[in-house]
């Protein structure tokens, strides 16, 4: 089962070929985390169902991969999943670049595209067991736990942190 730490990487498009392959429109920055033998979690009716990748290759169209998933063996079966969002488990190493500490994140931009939230890290509170980022957005400040459940990618070269915030998190403030 995919936990809250998953990353939405894209959507499944139409079937590819006649053996049950699907075209996957995936974020370019996350393609290296999509590998054979690992699961993709297909979102069906709000549930994320794991399907292990048997084969993956370039689909011949810009931005698309052809993926053959376990238990999907025909065009008809593949069509059932066309249009579904696809998730992967987050790569734990993506959170901890060896040369970046939490205090170094002050001044980084933050974004949660799914919640349409943007801001900037204003401060870091080094609270034992619960480190917090102080994020300014508009005229408000928010405290966000500096934990892998909420920070799914730190792009040090772009000075950007990508968040995965839970539903209703703003109601806490």
C-alpha positions as CSV (number, residue, x, y, z in Angstrom):
1,X,0.0,0.0,0.0
2,X,1.3,3.4,-0.9
3,X,1.6,5.7,2.1
4,X,1.1,9.5,2.2
5,X,4.7,9.8,1.1
6,X,3.9,8.9,-2.5
7,X,4.6,11.2,-5.4
8,X,2.1,11.7,-8.3
9,X,4.3,11.3,-11.4
10,X,1.8,11.7,-14.2
11,X,-1.1,9.9,-15.9
12,X,-1.7,6.8,-18.0
13,X,-2.7,7.6,-21.6
14,X,-4.0,5.3,-24.2
15,X,-2.8,1.7,-24.7
16,X,0.4,1.1,-26.5
17,X,0.5,-1.9,-28.8
18,X,-1.6,-5.0,-28.4
19,X,0.1,-6.7,-25.4
20,X,-1.5,-4.5,-22.7
21,X,1.2,-1.8,-22.5
22,X,0.2,1.7,-21.6
23,X,1.6,5.1,-22.4
24,X,2.7,6.9,-19.3
25,X,3.0,10.7,-19.4
26,X,5.5,11.3,-16.6
27,X,7.2,14.3,-15.1
28,X,10.7,14.5,-16.7
29,X,12.4,15.1,-13.3
30,X,11.0,11.9,-11.9
31,X,11.7,9.5,-14.7
32,X,14.9,8.1,-13.2
33,X,12.7,6.8,-10.2
34,X,10.5,4.7,-12.6
35,X,12.3,1.4,-12.9
36,X,11.5,-2.2,-13.8
37,X,10.6,-4.4,-10.9
38,X,9.3,-1.6,-8.8
39,X,5.6,-0.8,-8.5
40,X,3.5,2.0,-10.0
41,X,0.4,2.8,-8.0
42,X,-2.5,3.5,-10.2
43,X,-5.3,5.6,-8.7
44,X,-8.7,3.9,-9.2
45,X,-11.7,5.3,-7.4
46,X,-9.5,7.1,-4.9
47,X,-7.5,4.0,-4.1
48,X,-3.8,3.5,-5.2
49,X,-3.4,0.0,-6.5
50,X,0.2,-1.3,-7.0
51,X,1.2,-2.9,-10.3
52,X,4.8,-4.0,-10.8
53,X,6.6,-2.8,-13.9
54,X,7.6,-5.7,-16.1
55,X,9.1,-3.5,-18.8
56,X,9.6,0.2,-19.5
57,X,10.9,2.0,-22.6
58,X,10.5,5.1,-24.6
59,X,7.1,5.2,-26.3
60,X,8.4,7.2,-29.3
61,X,6.4,10.3,-28.5
62,X,8.0,13.2,-26.6
63,X,7.4,12.9,-22.9
64,X,5.8,9.4,-22.9
65,X,7.0,6.0,-21.8
66,X,5.6,2.6,-22.7
67,X,5.1,0.5,-19.6
68,X,4.1,-3.1,-19.4
69,X,2.5,-3.8,-16.0
70,X,2.0,-7.0,-14.2
71,X,-1.5,-8.5,-14.7
72,X,-2.4,-6.1,-17.6
73,X,-2.1,-8.3,-20.7
74,X,-4.6,-7.0,-23.3
75,X,-5.7,-3.8,-24.9
76,X,-9.1,-4.1,-23.3
77,X,-7.5,-4.4,-19.8
78,X,-5.2,-1.5,-20.5
79,X,-8.1,0.8,-21.6
80,X,-9.6,0.4,-18.1
81,X,-6.6,2.4,-16.7
82,X,-6.3,5.0,-19.4
83,X,-6.6,8.5,-17.8
84,X,-5.7,7.3,-14.3
85,X,-3.2,9.1,-12.2
86,X,0.0,7.3,-11.4
87,X,2.0,7.4,-8.2
88,X,5.4,6.1,-7.0
89,X,7.0,5.7,-3.6
90,X,9.3,8.7,-2.9
91,X,13.0,8.0,-3.2
92,X,14.2,8.7,0.4
93,X,17.6,9.9,-0.8
94,X,15.8,12.8,-2.7
95,X,15.1,14.4,0.7
96,X,18.5,14.5,2.2
97,X,21.1,16.0,-0.2
98,X,24.4,15.5,1.7
99,X,25.3,19.2,1.5
100,X,22.0,20.8,2.6
101,X,20.9,21.2,6.2
102,X,17.5,22.4,7.4
103,X,19.0,25.8,8.4
104,X,20.3,26.1,4.8
105,X,16.7,26.0,3.5
106,X,15.9,29.5,4.7
107,X,15.1,31.6,1.7
108,X,14.1,28.6,-0.5
109,X,10.9,28.8,-2.4
110,X,8.2,26.2,-1.4
111,X,5.4,24.8,-3.5
112,X,2.6,22.2,-3.3
113,X,1.2,22.2,-6.8
114,X,-1.8,20.0,-5.8
115,X,-2.9,22.4,-3.1
116,X,-2.0,25.5,-5.2
117,X,0.3,26.7,-2.3
118,X,3.4,28.8,-2.8
119,X,5.7,30.5,-0.3
120,X,9.2,30.9,1.1
121,X,11.0,29.4,4.0
122,X,11.4,32.3,6.5
123,X,12.9,30.4,9.4
124,X,13.7,27.0,10.8
125,X,12.7,25.9,14.4
126,X,15.0,23.0,15.6
127,X,12.5,21.4,17.9
128,X,13.6,18.0,19.1
129,X,11.5,15.3,17.5
130,X,9.5,17.8,15.5
131,X,11.7,20.2,13.4
132,X,9.5,22.9,11.8
133,X,9.9,25.2,8.7
134,X,8.3,28.6,9.1
135,X,6.9,29.4,5.7
136,X,5.7,32.8,4.6
137,X,2.9,33.0,2.1
138,X,1.2,36.3,1.4
139,X,0.7,38.0,4.8
140,X,0.5,34.7,6.7
141,X,3.1,32.3,8.2
142,X,2.6,28.6,8.4
143,X,4.5,26.0,10.4
144,X,5.2,22.8,8.4
145,X,6.9,19.8,9.9
146,X,10.3,19.3,8.3
147,X,9.6,15.6,7.8
148,X,9.7,13.3,4.8
149,X,5.9,13.0,4.9
150,X,5.6,16.6,3.9
151,X,8.8,17.4,2.0
152,X,9.0,15.1,-0.9
153,X,11.7,16.9,-2.9
154,X,14.4,19.4,-2.2
155,X,16.0,20.9,-5.4
156,X,19.1,22.6,-4.1
157,X,20.1,23.8,-7.5
158,X,16.8,25.7,-8.0
159,X,16.5,26.5,-4.3
160,X,13.0,25.0,-4.2
161,X,11.2,22.6,-1.9
162,X,8.2,20.7,-3.2
163,X,5.7,19.8,-0.5
164,X,2.9,17.2,-0.1
165,X,0.6,18.8,2.4
166,X,-2.5,16.9,3.8
167,X,-6.0,18.0,2.9
168,X,-7.3,20.6,5.3
169,X,-3.9,21.6,6.6
170,X,-4.7,25.4,6.2
171,X,-7.7,24.9,8.6
172,X,-5.2,24.4,11.4
173,X,-4.1,28.0,11.2
